[in-house]
């Protein structure tokens, strides 16, 4: 389990790496937008899990556009990694399982614990609730896979597919989380596992009323 100090260090390193790059090019490569205000300040805007995030330049402070509140530090780390790695990627439309991601097998246990197992346990017996919540929160769109499935645009270059099978008298509910084949070009395997957890855990909280 990473400590807060680890996140603070990761944010510092990510900002240092990003600061030397062209913000306009970063915005173009990441699917974000770049803008300059009349007072000379500049910044990037990025949609993350259906929420607009402002990133000041060159300070690289992360805040939600709707109210100016600070983005949680773990998400800042993920977004810095994304902005540093993002390149001109065209989403392929070909879905792959997490273990097909380079180094995915190494982080598979963490991915299962953070995302797949909680998703199946929380929504396997009521997949309709998963569809309802993802539509409301993430603007998800339905897919024709499994018994019920949705597509979430987690980041401009990263679609995520959540798929559930209801199960029956013989088989327990099952599910999977898929990614576009290009995902490893914009996030590491470890970050992809963290991202999957960031998608699932807010939904579980809403499902249980927390």
N, C-alpha and C positions, 0 to 999 in steps of 0.2 A: 504494500500500500504506500503510495507516494505521500510524502509529507508536504505541508504548505511551503516549507523552505525550498523543496525541490521544484515546486511549481513556480515560485518566485524566481529562482535561478533560471528555469527553462524560459520564462517570459523574457528575462533580461537577455539571454542568449539569442532568442528569436528576434527580439527587437534590434539587437546589434547587427544581426545578419541582414535583416530587412532594410535597415536604415540606409545602407549604401546603394540601394537599387532605385530605379526610376519608378515613382508611384503610378504614373500613367501606364507604364508597361505592366506593372503588377496588376492594376485594375483590369486591363485588357486580358491578360493571361488567366486571371482567376475568375472572370465572369462578373466582376464588380464594376463599379462606376467611380470615376474620379471627378472631383469638383473643386473650384476655387471660389472663395467668397470675396466680397468687396473689400474686406479688411486685410486681405492678403493671405488669410489662413486657407489651408487646403486639407483635403481628406478623401478617404475612400469610403464607399458604402457597399456592404455585402449582405446578401440574404442568407441567413443561417437558420435552418429549421423553421422557415416561414416567418422569421423575425428580422427586421432591418437593423443592421448594426453599423454605426458610424465609427470610423477609425481615423483619428486625427493624424495629420502629417506635419512635421516629422516626429511629434511626440509618441505616436502610436498608442494612444489611449483608446480603449474599446468601450463603447457605450451603446445602449439601445436607443434607437432614433425616437421611439415613442415617448420616452420620459427622461432620457439622459442618464438612467441608472447604469452602473458599471456592470459589464459582462463578467460572470464568474471566472475566476483565474484559470481553472482547468480548461474551460472553453477557450480562453485567450491563448493558452498554449497550443491547442489544436488548430485554432485559426491562424496563428503565426506560422505553424508548420505548413499549413495549407497554402498560405500566401507565399511562403518561401519556395515551395516545391512546384506550385501551379505553373503549368505551361499550356501552350495552345493545344488543348485536347478536344477531340471531337468524340462525344459519347457514342460508344459502339452499338448499344442496344443489345449486346450479348451479356447475359447474366452469368455470374460465377459464384460458387460457394466460397466462404471465407478461407477454407483450407487450400483453395486454388490460388490465393494471393501469395506472392513471394514472401517467404517466412511465415505464412499463415499457420502452418502446422506447429511452429514453435510457440505461437501465442494462442493456439486453439482453445486451450483450457480456459484462459482468461476470457476469450470471446464467448464461450459457452456460458460461463458463470455470469458475465456482465449483461448478456443480451439474449441469446437464444433460449436458455432454460427459463429465465424469468418471463420471457414473452409467452412461452408455451404454458407455463404454470399459471400465469395471470389471465390468459385469454383463450387457452385451448378449449375450454368448455363453453366459451361465449365469444367466438370470433367476431360476431356482429358488433360487439362493443369495441373491439380493436378498430374495425372499419369506421365506426362512428367517431371515436376519439381522434384517430389520425386525420380524418377528414376535417374535423373541427379545428384541431390544433395545428396541423401541418399542411392543410390543403391537399391531402393525399388524393390520388385518383385510383379507381378500381382496376384490378388486373384479372385476367382469366387464368389463374393458376391455383392449385390446391382446391380446397373448399371455398376459401375466401382469401383474397390477397389485395394488397395495396402497394402503390408506388409513391415514395416520398422523395422530394427533391431536397436532400439534406443541405447541400451546398450547390452552387451553380454547376459544378463539374461532377457532382456525386449524387446520382440517384440511388435509392435504396429500396429493395423490395421485401416486404414482410408477407410471409405465406403461412397459412394455418390449415391443418386437416383436423376435423372435429373428433375423429375416433368413433368407436362403436363398442359393442359388447366384447369384442375380441382384442381391439387395439386401443391403446391410450391416445389422446390427442398428440399431434406432432406438428412441428413447424420448422421453418428455415428462414434465414435472412440472406438475401443475395445482393450482389454488388455488380455494377458494370465492370467489364473486363479492364477498363482503363483506370480503375480506382488506384492502383498501386503507383501510377504516375504522378499522383497528387497527394497521397498520404502513405505513410509507412504502415506496416501490418499492425504494429502496436496502436497507432492512432486510429486505424479503422476499427479496432476492437473498442477503443474508448468512444468513438463516434456512435457505434451501434448501441452502447449503453446509454449514451445521451439521448438517443431516440426513444428507447424503451422505458427508462425509469420515470420520466414525467408522466407517461401514459399509465403506468402502474399506480402512481400516486393518485391520479385522477380516478382511476377505476375503484380504488379503495376509499376514496373520499378524503385523502390526506393532502 
